[in-house]
């Protein structure tokens, strides 16, 4: 069957082209073209039972089969009836674009069958510790990538990375392939999908079904996308939100703010891909966006991703980067998909902006009872923030403490095993602290997520211990407060989150 026609900007970003599949079909082959050197059309396929795959701008022919499909497409039963080629209008000429589609239905299959398996949860290590990972890695299951899954695993393992998220564009075809190979792999490969829209990209981590990325199609919104990710038990991360490269990366910049359910978003990439360019051109803008959202009461983890499409081949570190550069470090209860996601939900993260050999910082804040809060914790009822910083491998660098998006202290690091304590006295109310490490050229090397604090007035601000005060009455008045000063872990993921109050107001 030959299907041919024109698409224009009218009618939204997607158009459907229907065709009929007869009974007995075992494989559908689809050749397609946008017939242009300037226009770009994306292509995908839906059957009577729903989604079967997405090519994006890949010009390769599509094969959908019972036992095996081409990259980016799901194998399975070929139901007789009406099928659809979905066309995405990625980039149109002044008059639109002209497509041609040739469909062949076959009673035999042509592709070699790859090993596949259903997902099974694994725990690669039982220890609670900081794990190194990359939340943004592509394989050949993405239409614009060349790396095999095995090549990604080998590169990550050679660099000391503990986990990667397999974030192929708008598909889950990699999941069954990963499940078949995970028992033989030395690191964890997480189920993911980069939900690539024309107005922003985001990683869905830990999902099991395709999430429809077609914004505007049948009224679909970014809220619907994020709701669907969370409904599957996954987490949503905003990818490279400041990477506005026009036609070089269509839809890369995040253009959603007011229409996002931010309390359902778990993280934001503070750096994606190449350090040399990105940490100067993009990271400051992302940090300003992150602080704006935190000021509004939303909590997001700082994460990162290499966005590697080639398992390091041709990556120079300026724009492209190999798996693990930058590195997301996650404080998780064990090395499993569930534990890594739980740690991101609870903001126990930091980012080594260049890669896994960068210095690290142990960052703690003393609670009123002397216990030490970790990154991601809440601490109530302190008048003074006493922060302990242990920097490993950062000699000659500078460690900074940031409160509410503004730097409050900077300390030179004078050895490769360096510990210091800094103090800060915030005004009463809600605050957040993070730590950054910079080199002698003031280039950022590391960024942590936050510890959250509710500060109260100290002795000089009218507290119980003023000179001449009633100390016994003060002890009595402190009794309810003592119950609140231990670090409070964030609410468990399976609990209903409490509504957040505006900054500085306690509900």
N, C-alpha and C positions, 0 to 999 in steps of 0.2 A: 504494500500500500504506500502510495506517496501522498503526504500531507504537506500543504504549502499555503503560505499566507503572510500577511503583514501584521505587525504589532506597532502600536503608537503609545504615547504617554497617557492617553485617555484610558480610563478604566482601572487604574491602579498599577502596581508593580508586577503583577502576575497575570498570565493568560493560560487557559487550558485548551488543549487540542485533543479531542477524543478519537479513539479508534476501537474497533471490535476485534476480539480475540476468539477464535473458534474452539470448540471442545476438542480435547486431545492434544492441545499445545503443551510442549515440554520446555520450550525456550522461545523467548522473544528477543529479536535483534533489532536495534534501533540506531540508524545513522542519522545525524542531525548537523545542521550548519546554520550560522547566522548570516552567511553570504556577505561578509563585510570585514574590512581591515580596521574599521574604527568602531563600529557598534559591537557590543558584547551582550550576548544572550546566555543565560544559565538554563540548564535543562535538568528535569527530574521525572520520575515515573510513579504514578499511583495506579493501583489495581482496584477491583471491586471491593476487596477487603481492606484497602488503605495503602499507606506509604510503602514503596518498594526501594527507593533510593534517590540519591541526588548527585549529579555530576558537577554542578556549578558551571564554570566556564571551560571545563575539560572538553576537548574536541573529539576524544576517542569515542568509538561506537559503544553503545550500551548493550549489555547482554543480561537478561533476567531469566534465570533458569530454576528448575525444581531443586537440584542438588547444589548448583554453584552459579553465582552471578559475578559480573565484572565488579571491579573495585567501586566501593561506595554503595553497592546494591545488595539487597537481602535475597537469599534463595528461599524457595518455598513453592507451595502449590500455585499453578497457573490456572486461575479460575476463568472459565468462559464468560464472556460478557464485555462490558464497556470498560476500557482502560483509558488513561489520560497521560499525555506528556504535558508536564507543567513547565511553562516558560517563564523565567525571571528576567525582567527588563533591567539588567545591570547597568548598561550604558547604551543610550540610543543616539542615532544620528538626528539631524534636524527634522527629518520626516519619519523617524522610527527605525524599524529594521524589518528585514524579510527573512523568514525561516523556511527551510525545507527539512522534512522528516520522512525517512524511508523505513517502514516497519516490515519485518519478515517474521512470520510465526512458523515454528518448526516442531516436528514431532520427535526429534532427537536432540540431545544436548551436545555441545561442542567443547565445553571448558573442563579442564582437569579439576577434580574435586579436592579442595583443601581441607585439612583437619579442622573440625569445629567441635565445640562442646558447650553445654549449658554452663552458666556462671555458677561457681561455688566460692563462697567466702573463704579466704585463707588468712592466717596470721603468720607473717614472716619472722616476727620477733616478738616475744612476750613482754619486753621491757618497756617501762615508761621512761622516755628520754626524748631528746631532740632528734628528729629524723630530717634528712635532707631530701628535697624532691623538686620536681618540675611539673607544674600544673598545666603546661601548654606545649604538647608535643604532637606532631602530625606524622602520619605514615602514608603509604601509597593508597590507603583507603580514602584519603583526601584527594580530590581531583588535581590539586596543584602541588602535590608532594611526591618525592621520589624515594623516601626512606622506607625500608622494610621494618616491620615490627622488631625483628631480631636485631637489626642494626641499631635501632634506638635503644634496646635493652643493653646491648654490648657496650655502646658508648656511655650510657648512664652508669653502668656498673664499673667501667674503667675509671670513671671520675669520682667514685665514692658516693654516688647518688643512691638513696634507698627506695625511692618510688618515682614513678611518672604517671601522669594522667594522659590517657590516649584520647586526644581531643580532636578527632577528625571532623571535617566540616559537615554539619547537617546530616550526619549518618551515625548509625550504631553498628555498621557492618563489621567493624573491628572487634566487637565484643566477643563473639563466638570464637574468633580466631585466637584472641588473647586467652580465653578460658582453656582452650586446648593446649596451649603452650605454657601457661603459668606454672604448672608443676615442675617444669624443667628450668625455670628462670631463677636467677639469684636475687632479683629485686621484685618489688610489687608493681604490677601494672593495674591502674584503676580504670574503671569504666567511665568514659566521658564522651562529650560531643561539644564541639564549638558551634554554638548557635549563631550563625553568620547571617545578619540582616543587612539591609542597605542603609541602616541608620544606627549601627552599633553591633558589636560582637560580645558574646559572653560565653564562659565555659559552664556547662552543666556537668557536674561531677557526681558519680554514683547513681546515674539513671540507668534504667533497663529498657525503656521504650523511646522511640523517636519522639522528639518534641517539635511540633510544627513551627518552622522558622519564618513562615510567610506572613510578615506583618502587613496588615491591610486586607488580606485575603479573607473574605467573609467576615470582615470587621475585626480581625484578630489584632490584639494590642501587645505591647511589651509586657504589660501586667499579666496577660493570659499566658505568655511564655514562661515567665518566672513562677507564676502560680503552678503551672504544670510540672516544672522542675521540682519544686518543693513538695508537690503532691506525690511524686514518685520517691520521696525520701532523699532527694539529691540536694546539693548546694549549688548556688549560682554565684559566679565570679564575673565582675565586669572586666573585660579584656582591653588592654591598650587604649584607654579612654581618650588620651590626648593625641593619638597618632592620626593626624589629619593629613593624609598624603594624596588626596584626590583620587585620580584614576589608577595610581600605583597600588592603592589598597582600598578598594571600593567598600565603603561602609565601616571602615576601621574605627573612626572617631565616634565616641559615644555621644549621641545627640538626644538622649532621653534624660530628663531630670525630674520634672514635675509629675510625669506619668508612671513612675517606677514605685512599686511597693518596697521601699528601701529596707524595711524591717525584715524582708524575706531575702535580701542580698547578703551573702556571707563575707565576700571579700572583693578587693580591687587590686588590679595589677599596678604596683607603683613603678615597675619597669618591665618592659617586654623587649626581648631580643637584645640588640647590640648595645653594650654599655657605653662605648665612646661617644656615640651620638645621643642615645636615649636618655642618659642620666642628666644631660644638659638641656636637651631640646624638649623632653616630655615629662620627666619626673617632677620638676617643680610645679608644673601645671596640675599634674595628678595629685600631688600633695595638697595643693590649694583646694582642689575639688573634694578630696577626702576630709580635710579639716572643715570645710563648709558643711558637709553631711554630718560630721560628728558634732558640730556646733548645734545642729538641728535635733540632736538626740539619737541619731542613727549610729550603730556600731558596725564597723567593717574591719576585717582582718587585712593587714598588708601582706600580699602575696606577689608572686612574679611568675614569669614563664619565658622560656627561650623562644617559643613559636618556631621551633626548628622543623623544617620540612625536608631536610636532606641528610639527617644523622651527621651533621657537622661538615659535610662536604661543601667547600666553597664559602664557609662562614668565616668572615674576617674579624668579627668582634666589634666592628663599627656599626653596621646595620644588622647583618645576620649574626646568629650566635648558635653554638652547639648546645645540645641537650645539657641542662645543668647550669647554664649561664643566662641569666642570673639563677640563684638557688633560693628556693623557699625552705626555710627551716620551721618545723612544726613540732611542738611539744605534745606528743600523743601518748596515750596509755599503752599502746602497742603498735606494731607495724601491720595495720590492716586497713582496708578501705574505710570501714566504719569508724575506726579510731582517728584516722587522719581527717575525715570529714568533721567529726565531733570536735576535734581540736580547732579547726578553722571556724566552726560555728561559735566557739568560745574564745576566739581571738588570741590563741596561743601560738603566735607566729612571729617570725622576723625574716628579713630578706637580705641575703648576701648579694650585693648588686653586681659583682663581677663574676662570682662563681663559688664553688664549694670550698676553695682553699682560702677564702677571705677570712679576716679576723671575725671573732664572735664576741658577743657581750652577754654575760649573765646579769640580769636586771631585776632587782627586787626592791620592794618598798615596805618599810616597817609599819606594821599595824600597831594599834594602841597597846595590845597585850604582848608585844615583842615578836610575834610571829611575822614571817616574811611573805608578802603577797607576790605572786607570780604575774607575768604578762597575761592579761585577760581577766585578772581578778578585780573584784570590787572591794574597796576598803571604806568603812564608815567611821566617822567620829574622830578624825585626827585633826589637830591644830597645825601640825607641822609635818611636811613630807620629808622623811629621811630615806634617801635612795642610795642603795649600794650597787656599784657598778664594777664588774670583774671583766676586764678585757683581755682576751687571749689572742696573741699574734698581732697586736696593733701598735707596736713600738713606733714612736714619732708621730702617731696620729693624734686626733683630738676627739674626745667623747663628749657629746652634747646631751643635755636634758631639755626636752621641749614640753611645756605645759600649754594646753589649749591652742596648739598651733604656733606658739612663739617660743624661741629658745630662751631658757632661763639661766643656763650655765654651760660653760665649755672648759674642759680640763685637759691639759696635755697628757698623753699616755707616754710614760717614760720607760716602759719595759714590755717584754712580750708576755708577762704574767703580772698584770697590773690591776690593783684594786683601789678604789676610792669611794668615799661617801660624800654625797652632796645633800644640802638641805634647802628646802623651799617652803615659804610660809604663804600659802594662797589665802585669798579672802574666803569667808564662809560660802559654801555652795558646792556645786558639782564641778569636778575638774577631771582632766585626763593627762597622763604623762606617757611620753614615749622617749626612746633614746635613738640618737643617730651617731654614727661614726664617720668622720671625714678625714681625708689625708691632708698633707701639708699644703696642697693646692686648693683646699676647700672643696674637693670633689667627694660626693657622698659615697660611702663604702658599704654601710649597713643601716637599715631602718627597722625598728621594732614596731609591733602593735602596742596597744595602750594598756596601762593599769589605770583603773577608774577610781576616783576618790571623792568622797563627800566630806568636805572640810567643815570644822566647827571653829568658833572663836576660841583662842587660847587664853592664857592667863592675863595677857595685856588687853584682851578684848572683852573682859567681863565674865570670864569663866569662874569656876568654883574656887580656884586657888589664889585669888587676889589677896594681897597683904591686908590683914585686918578682917578677912572674911570669916564666916562660920564654917570651919573645916569639917565639922561633923555633918552639918547640913549639906555641905558640898559632897561628901561621900554618899549621903543618901540620894542626892539628886543625880549622882553619877551612876547609880545602880542600874537603871534601864539602859544607859549608854554602853556600859561594859558588855552587855549582850550583843552589841552591834559592831564592836571594833575588830572582831576577827575578820580576816579576808573572806568575802562571800563569793563562792563560785557562781559563774553564770548559771541560769536555770537550765536544767537538763533538756536535751533536744526533744524528749517525748512529753515534756510538760507544756502547758499553755502559757505563752509568754505574757507577763504582766504589761499593761500599757505603760509607756515611758512618759515621764513628765518633761516639760521643757527644761532646758538647762537652768540650774540655780533654783529650781522649785521641786520640792519633794512631795510626792503624792501620799 
